[in-house]
Amino acid sequence: MVNLGDIFPNFEAETTDGKIKFHDWLGESWGILFSHPRDYTPVCTTELGRAAALAPQFEKRGCKLIALSCDALDDHHGWIEDIKAYNKLSEFPYPIIADDKRALAVQLGMIDPDEQGADGMPYTCRAVFVVGPDKKLKLSMLYPATTGRNFDEILRALDSLQLTATQKVATPADWTKGSACMVLPSVSPDDAKQLFPEHVCHPVPSGKTYLRTTK
């Protein structure tokens, strides 16, 4: 398992765009690796299509996408044509990793213990790993195979990660890009005046001054 803040493994893999070494493929970009139980499955087909439709939004944020599914490259290439047809896509803009031996799924802790194929091999869960340009894991999510992901939420989380990487703020519940943030408790009142001159301190019954919002 990879923990938040760990250097993400620099694995080598065969993909639909050729062989990669993960850190070289990532370069100076952010990256999102998201896994899928199998090729030619219905929920996965909708997810890969949605990610492809949002690819320009991720690209604008300097973030690369890469998927993983537990089948071989030949299956991936055939499945991509189905994904494009079902989701009305003219192209498929990111690679899919072949992991038919489950080696990478096991290494990254992505096995779903409750889901197995007819061959008795376990499926991967629907994992999401967001990796920063420093090659460290910034966020992880694990969904069971039966629950499709919300890629608008993944995009929203990326916005939060990129903002909080450079500003002394945290994003509150249901935050979206452009809305108010919380000033970090570690920022002193004097520093808050300098960093966020228009910030607001919200009074609460406890009298404590930890609830500070800023544009």
C-alpha positions in Angstrom: 0.0 0.0 0.0 1.1 3.5 -0.7 0.4 6.1 2.0 -0.2 9.8 1.5 3.1 11.6 1.2 4.9 8.5 0.0 6.9 8.5 -3.3 4.7 6.7 -5.7 6.3 3.5 -7.1 8.2 4.1 -10.3 6.7 1.0 -12.0 7.2 -0.1 -15.6 4.2 -1.2 -17.5 2.9 -2.0 -21.0 0.1 0.4 -22.1 -2.0 1.1 -25.1 0.5 3.9 -25.9 3.6 1.7 -25.5 5.8 0.8 -22.6 6.2 3.4 -19.8 8.2 4.0 -16.7 5.8 5.9 -14.4 8.0 8.7 -13.2 9.4 9.4 -16.7 5.8 9.3 -18.1 4.7 11.8 -15.4 7.5 14.2 -15.9 6.8 17.6 -14.2 3.0 17.1 -14.4 0.4 16.1 -11.9 -1.0 12.6 -12.7 -4.1 10.5 -12.0 -4.0 6.7 -12.1 -7.4 5.1 -11.9 -8.0 1.3 -12.0 -10.8 -0.8 -13.4 -12.0 -4.4 -12.7 -12.1 -5.7 -16.2 -12.4 -4.8 -19.9 -15.7 -5.0 -21.6 -17.7 -4.3 -18.4 -20.5 -1.7 -18.3 -19.6 0.6 -15.5 -15.9 0.8 -16.5 -17.0 1.7 -20.1 -19.0 4.7 -18.7 -16.1 5.8 -16.4 -13.4 5.7 -19.1 -15.7 7.6 -21.4 -16.4 10.3 -18.8 -12.7 10.7 -18.1 -12.0 11.0 -21.8 -14.6 13.7 -22.1 -13.1 15.6 -19.2 -9.5 15.1 -20.5 -9.2 18.7 -21.7 -10.1 20.0 -18.2 -7.4 17.8 -16.6 -4.9 18.9 -19.3 -5.6 22.6 -18.5 -4.6 21.9 -14.9 -1.4 20.3 -16.0 -2.6 16.8 -15.1 -2.1 13.6 -17.1 -4.6 10.6 -16.9 -3.7 6.9 -17.1 -6.1 4.0 -16.5 -5.4 0.4 -15.5 -7.5 -2.7 -16.2 -6.8 -6.4 -15.5 -6.7 -7.5 -19.1 -4.1 -7.7 -21.9 -3.3 -5.0 -24.5 -5.3 -6.7 -27.3 -8.4 -6.5 -25.2 -7.7 -2.9 -24.3 -7.4 -1.9 -27.9 -10.7 -3.6 -28.8 -12.4 -2.2 -25.8 -11.3 1.4 -26.6 -13.4 1.2 -29.8 -16.5 0.3 -27.7 -15.7 3.1 -25.2 -15.5 5.6 -28.1 -18.7 4.4 -29.7 -20.8 4.3 -26.5 -19.6 7.6 -25.3 -19.6 9.3 -28.7 -15.9 10.1 -28.6 -13.8 10.9 -31.7 -10.6 9.9 -29.9 -9.3 8.3 -26.8 -6.8 10.6 -25.2 -4.9 8.7 -22.5 -3.2 5.2 -22.1 -4.6 2.1 -20.4 -2.1 -0.1 -18.5 -2.3 -3.9 -19.1 -2.2 -5.7 -15.8 -3.6 -9.2 -16.6 -1.4 -10.8 -14.0 -2.6 -8.4 -11.3 1.0 -7.6 -10.4 0.5 -3.8 -10.2 -2.9 -4.2 -8.7 -1.4 -6.2 -5.8 1.6 -3.9 -5.4 -0.7 -0.8 -5.1 -3.3 -2.5 -2.9 -6.1 -2.3 -5.4 -7.6 -5.8 -5.1 -11.3 -6.0 -4.3 -11.7 -9.1 -2.1 -15.4 -9.5 -2.8 -15.3 -9.5 -6.6 -13.8 -12.3 -8.7 -14.0 -13.4 -12.3 -15.2 -16.7 -13.7 -11.5 -17.8 -13.7 -11.3 -17.2 -9.9 -9.0 -14.3 -10.4 -9.8 -11.2 -8.2 -10.9 -8.0 -9.8 -9.3 -4.7 -8.9 -11.4 -2.1 -7.1 -12.0 1.3 -8.5 -8.9 3.1 -7.1 -7.9 6.7 -7.7 -4.4 7.9 -7.1 -3.5 11.5 -7.5 0.3 12.0 -7.8 2.0 15.4 -7.6 4.9 16.6 -9.8 7.2 15.7 -6.8 6.1 12.1 -7.5 4.4 11.9 -4.0 0.9 10.5 -3.5 -1.4 13.4 -2.8 -4.8 11.7 -2.6 -6.3 8.2 -2.8 -9.8 6.9 -3.1 -11.0 3.3 -3.1 -14.4 2.3 -4.5 -15.8 -1.2 -4.7 -16.2 -2.6 -8.2 -20.0 -2.1 -8.1 -19.8 1.7 -7.6 -18.8 4.0 -10.4 -16.8 7.1 -9.7 -17.8 10.8 -10.1 -15.1 12.3 -12.2 -16.4 15.8 -11.6 -15.5 15.2 -7.9 -12.0 14.0 -8.9 -11.6 17.2 -10.9 -12.8 19.2 -7.9 -10.4 17.4 -5.6 -7.5 18.1 -8.0 -8.4 21.9 -7.9 -8.3 21.7 -4.1 -4.9 19.9 -4.1 -3.4 22.4 -6.5 -4.6 25.4 -4.6 -3.6 24.2 -1.1 -0.2 23.2 -2.4 0.7 26.9 -2.9 -1.6 28.8 -0.5 -2.0 28.6 3.3 -5.7 27.6 3.0 -7.9 24.6 3.3 -11.1 23.9 1.3 -14.3 23.4 3.2 -17.2 21.0 2.5 -18.6 21.2 -1.0 -16.0 23.7 -2.0 -15.7 24.5 -5.7 -13.0 26.5 -7.6 -13.5 30.2 -7.0 -15.5 29.9 -3.7 -14.3 30.9 -0.2 -11.6 28.9 1.5 -10.6 28.5 5.2 -7.5 30.1 6.5 -5.3 27.5 8.1 -5.3 27.4 11.9 -1.5 27.5 11.8 -1.6 31.1 10.3 -1.3 33.7 13.1 -3.7 36.6 13.2 -1.0 39.0 12.1 0.1 36.8 9.2 -3.5 36.4 8.2 -3.9 40.1 7.9 -0.9 40.2 5.6 -1.7 37.2 3.5 -5.5 37.6 3.4 -6.3 41.2 4.1 -10.0 40.7 3.3 -10.5 37.5 5.3 -13.4 37.3 7.8 -13.3 35.7 11.3 -16.7 34.2 12.1 -17.9 34.5 15.7 -18.9 31.2 17.4 -20.3 30.4 20.9 -16.9 29.1 22.1 -15.3 32.5 21.4 -12.5 30.8 19.5 -11.2 32.4 16.3 -10.5 29.4 14.2 -13.2 29.9 11.6 -11.7 32.3 9.2 -12.7 32.5 5.5 -11.1 34.2 2.6 -11.7 34.7 -1.1 
